[in-house]
């Protein structure tokens, strides 16, 4: 079981009565999300408390949970209740969200001066410079727009989606189709009478050059591309 001294409280309220257990913060959150299945890795004790800080054990468990089994009750508390989050865990969440936001900006935007994506480190430096706040509880996707608005104070950013037409000869059509699908949403695909492939793909601006590089490598430059629309 978990070291009690490092444990946090997970709790639930049932019909006005409070029930608490001691758990490892990160593993408890993993259990809620389904990535941790071993309850012994989560729990610090086998006790169900009314108030952990006062050391008061809960009573009448069967009345509220339909069982006296501490493991079943603990699972209910973990799945349906709240877990106290440590500063360390919140920082880890925040860092993960920041990395995801940076990745989204890198993939979906370009420097309007060069039409190339900004390097990841440059985007991170801009976020730090403008002191853009990252909310660990909001999805990265929901925060990107606000973060871009803030970093534009120090970094030119053009957020674009591009529709690109691609034509490859028959001998490369199968492999090219797989590559194009990897870089975005296929809007159109046509197999020509000679076996060549024509596709239209919707891709983030930051991935355009990677798409071109991979197609050129495969076909040794025997590929035709054209940007149809930018939005």
N, C-alpha and C positions, 0 to 999 in steps of 0.2 A: 504493500500500500504506500501511499504518498506520505512524505514527511509532514507531520501535523504543523510544524513551525512554518512551513512554506505554503500551507493550504489557505484557500479563500472560502467564502461562504456561497453556497448555492441555496436558493430558497424558493418557496412557493406558498401562496396563501390559499387555503381551502375553507370556504364558508366562514371567513373571518378569523380562522386560526392559522398561525404561522408555523411553517416547518422548514428546518434548515439542516444542511449536511456540510461537511468539510471536504473540499475537493482540490485537485490541482487545476489551476485556472486554464491553462492552454489545453490540457487533455480533456477537461470538461467541455470546452467549446468544440473540440474535435469530436467528442461524443455526440453533442447536439447536432453536429453537421454530418455525422455518420462515418467519419474517417477514423474514429477510435471505437473499438467494439469490446475491449476488455475492461470491464467495470473496475477490476482490481487496480488498474493503472490510473484510475480517476479518483477513487475514494481514499480519504485519509483515515477514516474510522468507519466502524460498522454501526454507528449511533445515528439516530434521528433526533434532532434537537427542536425544542420550542424556541430557545434563544441560546445560540452557541456561546456568546460572550458571557452570559450568566451561568453557563453550564447546565441549563435546564433542559432535561430530556422531554420529548413529546410523548403524550399519552393518547389513548383511544385511536390508535393508528387505523385499525380496521374500520372504524366508523367513517373515516375520511378517504381512505385509499382502498378499502375492501380487502386488505391484507395486513399482516403484521411483519411480512418479510422485508427486511431492510433493503435488500438488493432491488426488489421490485419497486419499492417506494423511492429509492434513490434514482432509479431510472425515470420514474415519473417526474421527480423534481428536476432532473437534468433536462429532460425533453420538453417539459411544459413550463418550468420556472425560470428564474433569472440567476445568472452567475456573476459574482463580483469580479470585475476585471482589474488586474494589476496594471500599474503604470507601464511596466515592461511589456505586457501583452498589448496594451493600447499603442505603444510606440512601434511594436512589430506590425500591427495592423496598418498603422499610418504609413510606415515605410513601404509596405506591400502595395498600398493604394497609390503612393507616389510613383513607384516603379511602373505600375500599370498605366497611370496617367501619362508618364513620360513616353512609354511605349506607344500609346495611342496617338500622341502628338507627333512622334517621330514617323509613324506609319502613315498618318493621314494629312500631314501638312508639309509645306515647303517654305524655303526662304524665297520671298518674292524677288529678291535681287539676283538670285542664281537659278531659281526654279528647281533647286535640289533640297532634299530633306536636311534639316539641322541635325548635327551629331547629337547623340543621346546626352553626352556630358554637357554640351552647350545648353540644352533644354533644362537639365537639372540645375546648372549654375544660374540660369535665369529665374527659376522657381525660388532658389535660395536668395538671390539678390533682391527680388521684390517681396520676399517674405510671404509668399502665397500660402495660405493655410490649407492643410489637407484634413478633411473630415474622415476619420477612420470608420465611421458608421455609414457613410454614403458610398454608393458604387462609384468606381472610377469614371465610368461613362457619364454619370450625372454631374461630375465635377469638372470635366474637361473644358467646357465652354467658359466657365468662370476663370479657370486657370489660364487659358489662352488670352483672355481679355487682360489679365494682370501682367502676364509676361511680355505682352506687346509693348509695354512701357520701355522695355530694354532689348527686346528681340523681335525683329520683323517676322511675322508668321502669317502664312496664307493657308487656310484650311480648305482643302479641295478634295473632291471625288472626280475621277476622270473616267470617261468611257473611251476605250481603246479598241480599235479594230486590228486584228492580227490575221495574217495569211501565211501559211507554211506549206511547203511541198509535201507530196504524198508520203515520202519515206520518213518524214518526221512528224506526221500528223498525230499518231497515237500518243507519243511521248509529249508532244507539245500541248495536246489537250489536257493531259494530267498537270502539266506545269501551269497553264493558264488558270485552271480551276483552283490551284493553290493560292493564287494571288488576288482572287476576288470573286464576284458574282457574275456568272455567265448570263448575258442578256440575249445572246444569239449564237447558234453554231450551225454551220452548213458544210456538208461534205460535197465538194465539187466533183464533176464527172471524171476529172483526171486524178481524183484521190486526194487532192490538196484540201486543206482545212481552212475555213474562214470563221473566225469567232469575234464576238464583241464582248468585252469583259469590263465590268465596273470595278475599279480598283482605287484604293487610296493613293493620293498623289505621291506620298513618300515611298511607295512600293514600285512606282513605274520603272525606275532605272534597274531595280533588282529583277523585275520581270523581263525587261529587255536583255539584260546581261545573261540570264539563264537561257532565254530563247536563242540568243546569238551564239552562245557556247554550244548548244545542242545542234543547231543548224549550220554552224560555221559561217554565220552571217547571212544565210539564205532565208531571210524572213522579212516580211513587209509589215510595218506597223503605222498606225495613224490615229492621232487623238481626235475623236469625233466631237466630244463635248466635255466641258469643264464646268463644275458647279460646286 
